[in-house]
């Protein structure tokens, strides 16, 4: 059943909420999922409409507060709208997603016979006679609301989105704990999670700034310079080719003769120097990991080393040989990019004004919930497991990034080919050009270039493989695309062609980094695994990661997803023993 037809079959209040979120939040999200770079205009704030008198009159009084079946998706989507309006910090976003769904899960456990909460007092469990969707819906909504206004205060201040959704669902804001009411229990669940996570190592109180710990007794220090004229920048004798280099990124205030953003070293307003994002994240307390280093991969190839090295594909050579082979692979991909590869690179890019990879997989999961006709119980469990895995992925990937502090392709290629001419993507709408090696750029937004943290391992690969593993285990199948299921908004990219679950269609000129493709490109993924693998490969097409960062990230993600799902399942089946 197509979404618009589905809406007509829903009762008044539920239909009103679903229709509003379909036309505003969800359409914005899906447009962004399809083009995950810089949106041309800011995301519109939520403006929820009150239900009509007709809708209220036709609904029995005792059903006014009966929650819609997709309640969890509604709260997840309004959170993703807040994420899209904030800075692209995948680690912080992964933590926020987990905390919100942890609180919702804990509130829900009070109305489930078997489930054990993570931090809420298990004694709050209510009698079986109260285990109704009405009670679950209010408890879950209060938990979501109080987490969201805590984690995204500026977005709430500017839009009132969270309060509006709570009111539209028929609930007033709970202001105190009460273990005998759904509202009070939801409030308690949120406060329990907030208290539990206050000192989890993320340093949230100081806006997630780098901090010291037993694991990291010293603050992170960078080896190479962002100043291209410095001795420890690419092409100079002091550059270390095995370590990350922060880039000097144009802000867009100055343009060259082609109209592209440029850096003027005499004008500090024309650029910003990157700073490693949350280098301390490997010490954050995880969900299911035993430690941030539990699945740490082997050392990536080291330039200049003659020691033997076996890459992630099983090929053995010296470290130095592997380093140069993997560097040249990215250069060769850049020189031979097809329109389809560019679409893949952009679809999974998840840069500024996007949901980042953790949010992207949450958005994709909405379609699974609709396809499988989930109940509130189903969605509580799925998003709890999904975001536990995504959160652990952020910790494990960043632990490896800090531990190895490895070079990005942009720096490695510019250093290796400084003073030489190479064939590569020449910039927006330029195709392949012969360019000076020291000017090589990845296929990315000209004001983003490459993320502000070390390369190894790929966060995209880790997040995506973990999410795919959870979705496979929860649904009992790896199937993603079915050729039948239409998503909430049937035309996410507004190309006039209905979009199906597991499919993305990009019209002519639909890319954002340039005006490609020249013909319509259709991506679709038969399985979750195929989608996750493409997300990993997209970072090689985009010039962001090397082969081993991608492949080892996939391996880590699968392990993380499996472990996180197993723990989440133990919680909701009551196998966990709480003190």
C-alpha positions in Angstrom: 0.0 0.0 0.0 1.5 3.4 -1.0 2.0 5.9 1.8 -0.8 8.3 0.7 -3.3 5.5 0.5 -2.0 4.2 3.9 -2.7 7.6 5.4 -6.3 7.6 4.3 -6.8 4.3 6.1 -5.5 5.6 9.4 -7.7 7.2 12.1 -7.8 11.0 12.3 -5.0 11.9 14.7 -2.6 9.2 13.6 -3.1 10.2 10.0 -2.5 13.9 10.8 0.8 13.2 12.5 2.0 10.8 9.8 1.0 13.1 7.0 2.7 16.1 8.5 5.9 14.3 9.1 5.7 12.7 5.6 5.5 16.2 4.0 8.0 18.0 6.2 10.5 16.1 8.2 10.7 12.9 6.2 10.7 14.5 2.8 13.6 16.7 3.9 15.4 13.7 5.4 15.1 11.6 2.3 16.1 14.5 0.0 19.2 14.8 2.1 19.8 11.0 2.2 19.8 11.1 -1.6 22.3 14.0 -1.8 24.3 13.8 1.4 26.5 16.9 1.1 25.5 20.6 1.5 21.8 21.3 1.3 21.2 24.5 -0.8 18.8 25.9 1.8 18.4 25.4 5.6 16.1 22.7 6.8 12.7 24.2 7.6 11.7 24.1 11.3 8.9 21.7 12.2 5.4 23.3 12.5 3.0 20.6 13.6 -0.7 21.2 12.8 -3.4 20.4 15.3 -5.8 17.6 14.4 -9.1 18.7 12.8 -12.3 18.8 14.8 -13.6 16.2 12.4 -10.7 13.9 13.2 -11.3 14.2 16.9 -15.1 13.8 16.6 -14.7 10.5 14.6 -12.3 9.0 17.1 -13.5 7.3 20.3 -12.6 9.2 23.5 -10.6 6.2 24.8 -8.5 6.2 21.7 -7.4 9.8 21.7 -4.0 8.8 23.2 -3.6 5.5 21.4 -0.2 6.0 19.8 0.5 5.4 16.1 2.3 2.2 15.3 5.2 4.1 13.9 5.7 6.2 17.1 9.4 5.3 17.4 10.1 6.3 13.8 8.4 9.6 14.4 10.7 10.4 17.3 13.7 9.1 15.4 12.9 11.3 12.4 12.4 14.5 14.4 15.8 13.8 16.0 17.4 13.4 12.5 16.0 16.8 11.6 17.8 18.2 14.6 21.0 16.3 13.6 20.8 17.7 10.0 20.7 21.3 11.5 23.9 20.8 13.5 27.6 20.2 12.9 28.5 16.9 11.2 30.1 15.1 14.2 29.6 11.4 13.6 30.9 10.4 17.0 28.7 12.8 18.9 25.7 12.0 16.7 26.2 8.2 17.3 26.2 8.8 21.1 23.1 11.0 20.9 21.2 8.5 18.8 22.1 5.7 21.3 21.1 7.7 24.4 17.7 8.7 23.0 16.9 5.1 22.0 18.3 3.8 25.3 16.0 6.0 27.2 13.0 5.0 25.1 13.9 1.4 25.5 14.3 1.7 29.3 10.9 3.5 29.6 9.3 0.7 27.4 10.7 -2.1 29.7 8.3 -1.0 32.5 5.5 -2.2 30.3 7.0 -5.4 29.0 7.0 -8.7 31.0 10.5 -9.9 30.2 12.7 -6.9 29.2 15.3 -5.6 31.6 16.3 -1.9 31.5 19.9 -0.7 31.0 20.0 1.9 33.8 16.4 2.6 35.0 15.6 0.9 38.3 14.0 -2.5 37.4 11.6 -2.1 40.3 9.7 0.4 38.2 8.2 -2.6 36.2 4.4 -2.1 36.1 1.6 -4.8 36.4 0.7 -6.8 33.4 -2.7 -5.1 33.2 -0.9 -1.9 32.3 1.2 -3.4 29.5 -0.7 -1.6 26.8 0.3 0.5 23.8 -1.3 3.5 25.4 1.0 3.3 28.4 4.0 2.4 26.3 3.4 5.2 23.9 3.3 7.9 26.6 6.3 6.5 28.5 8.4 6.2 25.3 7.4 9.7 24.1 8.3 11.4 27.4 11.6 9.6 27.4 12.4 10.7 23.9 11.2 14.3 24.5 13.4 14.8 27.6 16.4 13.3 26.0 16.0 15.4 22.9 15.5 18.8 24.6 18.7 18.0 26.6 20.8 16.9 23.7 19.5 19.4 21.1 18.5 22.5 23.1 19.2 25.0 20.4 17.1 23.2 17.8 14.2 23.0 20.3 14.6 26.7 21.1 14.5 27.6 17.4 11.8 25.3 16.3 9.9 23.9 19.3 9.9 20.7 17.2 10.1 18.3 20.2 7.4 20.0 22.2 5.1 20.3 19.2 5.4 16.6 18.4 4.8 15.6 22.1 1.7 17.8 22.1 0.5 16.5 18.7 0.7 13.0 20.1 -1.6 14.1 22.9 0.8 14.4 25.8 1.8 17.2 28.2 5.4 17.7 29.3 6.1 15.6 32.4 8.0 17.6 35.0 8.8 15.1 37.7 9.5 11.4 38.3 6.6 9.2 39.1 7.0 5.4 39.1 3.3 4.9 38.9 2.5 6.7 35.6 3.8 6.4 32.1 4.7 10.0 31.9 6.6 9.8 35.2 8.4 6.7 34.1 9.4 8.2 30.8 10.8 11.2 32.7 12.7 8.8 35.0 14.2 6.9 32.1 15.5 10.0 30.5 17.0 11.3 33.7 18.6 7.9 34.4 20.4 7.8 31.0 21.5 11.5 31.3 23.0 10.8 34.8 24.6 7.5 33.6 26.2 9.1 30.6 27.4 12.4 32.3 30.9 11.0 33.0 31.2 8.4 30.2 34.4 9.8 28.8 32.8 11.8 26.0 33.4 15.1 27.8 29.9 16.3 26.8 30.0 19.1 29.5 32.9 20.7 27.6 31.3 20.3 24.1 33.2 17.0 23.5 36.6 18.6 23.5 39.7 16.4 23.7 40.5 15.4 27.2 43.0 13.1 29.1 42.3 9.8 30.8 44.1 6.7 31.9 43.9 5.5 28.3 45.0 8.9 26.9 47.2 10.6 29.5 48.2 13.2 27.0 46.1 15.3 24.7 46.3 14.5 21.0 49.1 16.3 19.1 49.3 16.5 15.4 52.5 15.4 13.5 52.1 17.3 10.2 51.1 20.9 9.4 48.0 22.3 7.7 50.1 25.1 6.3 51.2 23.9 2.8 54.3 26.0 3.1 55.5 24.4 6.3 58.4 21.9 6.3 56.1 19.2 7.6 53.5 19.6 4.9 53.2 17.4 1.8 56.1 17.8 -0.7 58.5 18.9 2.0 61.3 17.0 3.7 59.8 17.2 7.2 56.4 15.6 6.1 55.7 12.2 7.7 53.8 10.2 5.1 52.5 7.7 7.7 50.6 10.3 9.8 47.5 12.4 9.4 47.7 15.9 8.2 45.0 18.4 9.0 44.0 20.3 5.8 43.7 24.0 5.2 40.2 24.1 3.8 38.6 27.1 1.9 35.6 28.7 3.6 34.2 30.0 0.3 34.8 33.7 1.0 37.3 33.9 -1.8 37.0 32.4 -5.3 39.5 31.8 -8.1 38.9 32.7 -11.7 36.7 29.6 -12.2 34.5 30.6 -9.3 35.8 27.8 -7.0 36.4 28.5 -3.3 40.1 29.1 -2.8 42.6 29.7 0.1 44.4 33.0 0.3 47.2 32.5 2.8 47.2 36.3 3.4 43.5 36.3 4.3 42.7 34.0 7.4 39.0 34.4 6.7 39.4 32.5 3.5 40.3 29.3 5.2 40.2 27.2 8.3 42.7 24.6 9.5 41.2 21.3 10.5 41.4 20.0 14.1 41.0 16.3 14.9 37.4 15.7 15.8 37.0 14.0 19.2 40.4 12.2 19.3 39.6 10.9 22.8 36.6 8.9 21.6 38.3 5.6 22.0 38.0 6.0 25.8 34.2 6.6 25.8 32.3 3.9 27.7 30.7 1.6 25.1 27.5 -0.4 24.9 28.7 -3.9 24.2 32.4 -3.6 23.5 34.8 -4.8 26.2 36.9 -1.8 25.3 37.5 0.6 22.4 40.4 -1.6 21.3 38.6 -4.9 21.3 38.5 -5.2 17.5 41.4 -3.0 16.7 42.8 -4.0 13.2 46.4 -4.6 12.4 48.7 -1.7 11.5 48.1 -0.1 8.1 51.0 -0.1 5.5 53.9 2.1 6.4 55.8 4.0 3.8 59.5 3.3 3.8 59.2 -0.1 5.7 60.6 -3.2 4.1 58.9 -5.5 6.6 56.4 -8.0 5.2 52.7 -6.8 5.1 49.6 -8.8 4.3 46.7 -6.5 3.2 43.0 -6.9 4.0 42.5 -8.7 0.7 45.1 -11.4 1.7 48.0 -10.2 -0.5 51.5 -10.2 0.9 54.2 -7.8 0.0 56.3 -5.2 1.9 54.7 -2.4 3.9 56.2 0.2 1.4 54.9 -1.7 -1.6 51.4 -1.9 -0.1 51.5 1.8 0.8 52.2 2.9 -2.8 49.8 0.4 -4.3 46.9 1.6 -2.2 47.9 5.2 -2.8 48.0 4.7 -6.5 44.6 2.9 -6.5 42.9 6.1 -5.2 44.7 8.2 -7.8 43.6 5.8 -10.6 40.0 5.7 -9.4 40.0 9.5 -9.4 41.3 9.6 -13.0 38.6 7.1 -14.2 35.5 8.0 -12.2 32.3 7.1 -13.9 29.0 8.9 -13.4 27.7 6.0 -11.4 30.8 6.0 -9.1 30.3 9.8 -8.6 26.6 9.1 -7.6 27.8 6.4 -5.2 30.4 8.7 -3.7 27.8 11.5 -3.2 24.9 9.3 -2.0 27.0 7.9 0.9 29.1 11.1 1.5 27.2 12.3 4.6 29.2 15.5 4.9 28.0 18.9 6.3 24.2 19.4 6.8 23.6 15.6 6.6 22.8 13.0 9.2 26.3 11.5 9.0 26.6 7.7 8.6 24.9 6.9 11.9 21.9 8.9 11.0 21.9 7.7 7.4 21.4 4.1 8.6 18.7 5.2 11.0 16.9 6.9 8.1 17.2 3.8 5.9 15.8 1.7 8.8 12.5 3.7 8.6 11.7 1.9 5.4 12.3 -1.5 7.0 9.9 -0.6 9.8 7.2 0.3 7.2 7.9 -2.7 5.0 7.6 -5.2 7.9 4.7 -3.4 9.5 6.4 -3.0 12.9 4.7 -2.5 16.2 6.0 -0.1 18.8 7.6 -3.1 20.5 9.5 -4.1 17.3 10.8 -0.6 16.7 11.9 -0.1 20.3 14.0 -3.2 20.1 15.4 -2.6 16.6 16.5 1.0 17.2 18.0 0.1 20.5 20.1 -2.6 18.9 20.9 -0.6 15.8 22.1 2.5 17.8 24.0 0.4 20.3 26.0 -1.0 17.4 26.4 2.4 15.7 27.6 3.9 19.0 30.1 1.1 19.6 31.3 1.5 16.0 32.1 5.2 16.7 34.2 4.2 19.7 36.1 1.4 17.9 36.8 3.3 14.7 38.0 6.4 16.5 40.2 4.3 18.8 42.0 3.0 15.7 42.1 6.4 14.2 43.8 7.8 17.3 46.1 4.8 17.8 47.4 4.7 14.2 47.0 8.5 13.4 47.2 7.5 9.7 47.5 9.7 6.6 44.6 10.5 4.3 44.8 9.9 0.5 44.8 13.6 -0.2 48.0 14.1 1.8 49.7 10.9 0.6 49.0 11.6 -3.1 50.1 15.3 -2.9 53.3 14.3 -1.2 54.2 11.3 -3.4 53.5 13.3 -6.6 54.6 16.8 -5.6 56.4 18.3 -8.6 54.9 15.8 -11.0 51.9 15.9 -13.4 49.2 13.3 -12.7 45.9 12.4 -14.4 42.9 12.9 -12.0 39.5 14.4 -11.5 40.2 18.1 -12.3 37.4 19.6 -10.3 33.6 20.2 -10.8 32.6 19.5 -14.4 36.2 19.3 -15.5 36.4 15.5 -16.0 39.9 14.0 -16.0 42.7 16.5 -16.4 46.5 16.5 -16.2 47.2 18.4 -12.9 50.1 19.1 -10.6 50.3 16.3 -8.1 50.5 18.7 -5.2 47.1 20.1 -6.1 45.2 16.7 -6.2 41.8 16.8 -4.6 39.3 14.1 -3.8 35.8 14.0 -5.4 34.2 15.9 -2.6 32.7 19.3 -1.8 35.4 22.0 -2.4 34.7 23.5 1.1 34.8 20.1 2.8 37.6 18.2 1.0 38.1 15.4 3.5 37.0 14.8 7.1 38.9 16.3 10.1 40.3 13.2 11.6 42.7 10.4 10.8 42.1 7.9 8.0 42.4 4.4 9.5 39.8 2.8 9.8 36.9 4.0 7.7 34.0 5.1 9.9 31.6 4.7 6.9 32.7 1.0 6.5 32.5 0.3 10.3 29.1 2.1 10.8 27.6 0.5 7.7 28.7 -3.1 8.3 27.5 -2.9 11.9 24.1 -1.5 10.9 23.7 -4.1 8.1 24.5 -6.9 10.6 21.9 -5.7 13.1 19.2 -5.3 10.4 20.0 -8.8 9.1 19.8 -10.4 12.5 16.7 -8.5 13.6 14.7 -9.1 10.4 16.0 -12.7 9.9 16.9 -11.9 6.3 19.6 -9.9 4.5 17.0 -8.8 1.9 16.9 -5.0 1.4 15.4 -4.2 -2.1 12.2 -6.0 -2.9 11.0 -4.1 -5.9 7.6 -3.5 -4.1 7.9 -1.4 -1.0 7.4 2.3 -1.6 8.8 4.6 1.1 6.9 7.3 3.0 7.5 9.9 0.4 7.3 8.3 -3.0 9.7 10.7 -4.7 12.5 11.6 -2.4 14.7 13.2 -5.1 11.8 14.8 -6.8 12.6 13.3 -10.2 9.0 12.1 -10.9 9.9 8.5 -10.4 8.6 6.6 -7.4 11.5 5.5 -5.0 11.5 2.1 -3.6 13.1 0.7 -0.5 16.7 -0.2 -1.2 16.8 2.0 -4.3 18.1 5.5 -5.1 17.4 7.2 -8.4 19.4 10.3 -9.4 18.2 12.4 -12.4 20.4 14.1 -14.9 22.5 16.8 -13.3 21.4 15.7 -9.8 24.8 15.5 -8.2 25.8 18.3 -5.8 29.6 18.4 -6.2 29.2 19.0 -9.9 26.4 18.8 -12.6 26.7 15.1 -13.4 25.4 12.6 -14.2 24.6 13.0 -17.9 22.0 10.1 -17.8 19.7 8.9 -15.0 21.6 6.7 -12.5 19.8 4.1 -10.4 21.4 2.5 -7.4 19.8 -0.4 -5.7 20.9 -2.9 -3.1 19.5 -6.4 -3.0 20.8 -6.9 0.5 21.9 -4.9 3.5 25.4 -6.3 3.0 25.5 -5.0 -0.5 24.5 -1.5 0.7 27.1 -1.6 3.4 29.8 -2.7 1.1 28.9 0.1 -1.4 29.0 2.6 1.5 32.6 1.4 2.2 33.6 1.5 -1.4 32.1 4.9 -1.9 34.9 6.4 0.2 37.5 5.1 -2.2 35.6 6.6 -5.1 35.5 9.8 -3.2 39.2 9.8 -2.4 38.7 9.7 1.4 40.0 6.2 2.3 42.4 3.5 1.2 41.6 -0.1 0.6 42.6 -1.5 4.0 40.7 1.2 6.0 37.6 0.2 4.1 38.0 -3.6 4.2 39.2 -3.8 7.9 36.4 -1.3 8.8 33.9 -3.7 7.3 35.3 -6.6 9.3 35.2 -4.6 12.5 31.7 -3.4 11.8 30.4 -6.9 11.3 31.9 -8.1 14.6 30.6 -5.0 16.4 27.1 -5.4 15.0 26.9 -9.1 16.0 28.1 -8.4 19.5 25.8 -5.4 20.0 22.7 -7.2 18.7 23.4 -10.2 21.0 23.6 -8.0 24.0 20.5 -6.0 23.1 18.6 -9.2 22.6 19.7 -10.4 26.0 18.2 -7.2 27.5 14.8 -7.4 25.9 14.5 -11.2 26.5 15.4 -10.7 30.2 18.6 -12.7 30.1 20.6 -9.9 31.7 20.9 -9.9 35.5 20.8 -6.4 37.0 22.1 -5.8 40.5 
